[in-house]
């Protein structure tokens, strides 16, 4: 039950950020920065401003504990972004 509520909240947070079309801070919360905190392993990749693809937003929030300016750019893998002028 708790995991389904967490998953629903996580999905809603991602949708709100994506709907705005703007990168959004993942704002680490104290729980995410706890030494033994474990994220769910549900794969719902997000691309962050550090160029890393995270398994899900939870992993990005844990990363934000050491990098508070980290933002989510979009859902999915960061992948390769083509440079302008190549076409």
N, C-alpha and C positions, 0 to 999 in steps of 0.2 A: 504494500500500500504506500509506504513512504517513498519507495523508489519510483513508483508511477507518478506521484505528486512531484517529486524532484524532476523527473524527466519532462513532465508537462510544463513546469516552470522554466526549465532550461530551453525547451522548444519555443515557448512564448517569448523569452528574452531574445533569442536569436531572430525570431520573426519580427519583433519590434525594431531591432537594429537594422535588419535587412530592408524593412519597409521604408525606413527613413532614407536609405541610400547613402548614408554617411558612416564612416568608421565610428565605432563606439568603444569607450573604455570598458574593460572587463572588471575594473575595480575589485581588487582582491578583498575578500572578507576574511575575518579572523579564522573562520573554520578552514578555509582553503590553505591557509599558511601554517596550520598545525603540523608538527613534525610527522605524525603518523596518518595524516589525512590521505584517503584513497579515493580516486575518482572512479565512477562507473566506467566500464570498458565498452559501452555502447558507442559504435562508430557513427559519428555525425560531424565530419571534419569541418574545421573552420580555418580560414587563412588570417593571420595576424600581421600587424605592421612591422614585425621583425622579420618577415619573409618566411616564417615557419608555418607549416601546416600542423595543426594540433588535432588529435583524435576526436576531441569534442570541446565544447566551451569550458568544461570543468578543468581540463588540462591547461587551457589558456589562462584561466584564473589562477591556477597554481603557479604558472610561469610569471604571472603579473606580481606575485609576491616579491620577486627579485627585480622586477622591471615595471614600476607603477604606471608608466606612460604607455604600456602595451594596449593596443586596440585591435578589435576584430574588424577586418576589412570586408569579408564576405563569407558565406557558407561555402564549403567545398575546399578542395586543395588549392594551394597557391599556384602550383604548376608553373609553366613558363609563360611569361608575358612577352609577346613579340615587341621588338623595338620599332619605333616609327621609321619609315623610310625603307624598310626591307621589301616592300611589295612593289 
